[in-house]
Amino acid sequence: MRIRKAIIADIKAIHQLLNHYAEKKLLLPRSLSELYDHVRDYFVLDDATEEPHRIAGVCGLGICWEDLAEIRSLAVSERACGEGYGTKLVKACLKEARALGVKRVFALTYAPGFFLHMGFQEVDKSVLPQKIWGDCLKCPKFPQCDETALLIEL
């Protein structure tokens, strides 16, 4: 398996993987339209041994502001869980954030321990105003968000 930037041909498999976890209430669903619009934001875990669903993991880096980005839509297929691929996907996003000059990266998650282990620190959602008044307004859980906000300084 290898991590690479997503391409258009990956979108339907990404959509299927994300919605699998969204049905379990572990992630927010993403529409095909949104995924196509933001294909450049995503890294995928490409499992060349699996056909036709080669995508065994995904993670996105969304730029929110000049110094702030978000790790979003982190998902690893059940067949690839426990192998460290989630960490590798997040590290790929953090590397890209550094290359872009982003100073802070956050995640909203139901799995804070994973991100704490990677050096993120728990923060109050109020320190993320661009996020709260952007994507969060479209979320069906707003304003009763039950995710934990975490932030890492790069």
C-alpha positions as CSV (number, residue, x, y, z in Angstrom):
1,M,0.0,0.0,0.0
2,R,1.1,3.5,-0.7
3,I,0.0,7.0,0.1
4,R,-0.5,9.4,-2.8
5,K,-2.6,12.4,-3.7
6,A,-6.1,11.6,-4.8
7,I,-7.2,11.7,-8.4
8,I,-10.6,12.0,-10.0
9,A,-10.9,8.2,-10.5
10,D,-10.6,7.8,-6.7
11,I,-13.7,9.9,-5.8
12,K,-16.4,7.2,-5.9
13,A,-14.3,4.9,-3.7
14,I,-13.5,7.8,-1.3
15,H,-17.2,8.6,-1.2
16,Q,-18.1,5.0,-0.4
17,L,-15.5,4.7,2.4
18,L,-16.5,8.0,4.0
19,N,-20.2,7.2,3.9
20,H,-19.5,3.8,5.3
21,Y,-18.3,5.5,8.5
22,A,-20.9,8.3,8.2
23,E,-23.6,5.7,8.5
24,K,-22.0,4.6,11.7
25,K,-22.1,8.2,12.9
26,L,-18.2,8.3,13.1
27,L,-17.8,10.9,10.3
28,L,-19.8,13.5,8.7
29,P,-21.0,12.5,5.2
30,R,-19.4,14.1,2.1
31,S,-21.3,14.5,-1.1
32,L,-19.8,13.5,-4.4
33,S,-20.0,17.1,-5.5
34,E,-17.9,18.3,-2.5
35,L,-15.4,15.5,-3.0
36,Y,-14.9,16.4,-6.7
37,D,-14.6,20.1,-5.8
38,H,-11.9,19.4,-3.2
39,V,-10.1,16.4,-4.8
40,R,-6.8,18.3,-4.5
41,D,-7.2,18.3,-0.7
42,Y,-7.1,14.6,-0.3
43,F,-4.4,11.9,0.2
44,V,-5.4,8.3,-0.3
45,L,-4.1,4.9,0.8
46,D,-3.9,3.0,-2.4
47,D,-4.2,-0.8,-2.1
48,A,-3.2,-2.0,-5.5
49,T,-4.1,-5.6,-4.5
50,E,-7.8,-4.7,-4.2
51,E,-10.1,-4.2,-7.3
52,P,-12.3,-2.4,-8.0
53,H,-12.1,-0.5,-4.6
54,R,-8.4,0.2,-4.3
55,I,-8.8,3.0,-1.8
56,A,-8.2,1.7,1.7
57,G,-7.9,5.1,3.4
58,V,-8.3,8.8,2.9
59,C,-7.4,12.0,4.7
60,G,-7.9,15.6,3.6
61,L,-6.2,18.9,4.4
62,G,-8.6,21.8,4.1
63,I,-7.1,25.3,4.2
64,C,-9.3,27.6,6.3
65,W,-7.3,30.8,6.6
66,E,-3.8,32.1,6.0
67,D,-2.4,30.3,9.0
68,L,-5.0,27.6,9.7
69,A,-5.9,24.3,8.1
70,E,-8.0,21.3,9.1
71,I,-7.4,17.6,9.0
72,R,-10.7,16.2,7.7
73,S,-12.4,13.0,6.6
74,L,-9.8,10.7,8.0
75,A,-10.9,7.1,7.4
76,V,-9.1,3.8,7.0
77,S,-11.0,0.7,5.8
78,E,-11.6,-2.0,8.4
79,R,-9.3,-4.3,6.5
80,A,-6.4,-1.9,6.9
81,C,-7.0,-0.7,10.4
82,G,-4.4,-1.1,13.1
83,E,-1.5,-0.9,10.7
84,G,-0.5,2.7,11.2
85,Y,-2.0,4.0,8.0
86,G,-4.1,6.6,9.7
87,T,-1.0,8.1,11.2
88,K,0.8,8.1,7.9
89,L,-2.2,9.8,6.2
90,V,-2.2,12.6,8.8
91,K,1.6,13.0,8.6
92,A,1.2,13.4,4.8
93,C,-1.3,16.2,5.4
94,L,0.9,17.8,8.0
95,K,3.9,17.7,5.7
96,E,1.8,19.4,3.0
97,A,0.6,22.0,5.5
98,R,4.3,22.9,6.4
99,A,5.2,23.1,2.7
100,L,2.3,25.5,2.2
101,G,3.4,27.7,5.1
102,V,0.4,26.8,7.4
103,K,1.3,27.4,11.0
104,R,-1.6,25.6,12.8
105,V,-3.7,22.5,11.9
106,F,-6.7,21.4,13.7
107,A,-9.1,18.4,13.7
108,L,-12.6,17.9,15.0
109,T,-12.9,14.3,16.0
110,Y,-14.6,11.5,17.9
111,A,-11.2,9.9,18.4
112,P,-9.2,12.5,20.3
113,G,-6.7,10.0,21.7
114,F,-5.4,9.3,18.2
115,F,-4.6,13.0,17.6
116,L,-3.2,13.5,21.1
117,H,-0.7,10.7,20.4
118,M,0.4,12.6,17.3
119,G,1.1,15.8,19.3
120,F,-2.2,17.7,18.9
121,Q,-3.5,19.5,22.0
122,E,-7.2,19.7,22.9
123,V,-8.6,23.2,22.5
124,D,-11.9,25.0,22.9
125,K,-13.8,25.3,19.7
126,S,-14.0,29.0,20.2
127,V,-10.3,29.3,19.1
128,L,-11.4,28.1,15.6
129,P,-13.8,31.0,14.6
130,Q,-13.2,30.6,10.8
131,K,-14.3,27.0,11.1
132,I,-17.3,27.6,13.4
133,W,-18.8,30.2,11.0
134,G,-17.9,28.3,7.8
135,D,-18.4,24.6,7.5
136,C,-19.9,24.1,10.9
137,L,-23.0,26.1,10.1
138,K,-23.8,23.5,7.4
139,C,-23.4,20.6,9.8
140,P,-26.6,18.9,11.1
141,K,-25.1,18.8,14.6
142,F,-24.5,22.6,14.8
143,P,-24.6,24.1,17.4
144,Q,-24.6,20.9,19.6
145,C,-21.3,19.6,18.3
146,D,-20.1,16.6,20.2
147,E,-16.7,16.3,18.5
148,T,-13.4,17.2,20.3
149,A,-11.3,20.1,18.8
150,L,-7.6,19.5,18.7
151,L,-4.8,21.7,17.4
152,I,-1.1,21.3,16.5
153,E,1.3,24.1,16.0
154,L,3.8,23.5,13.1
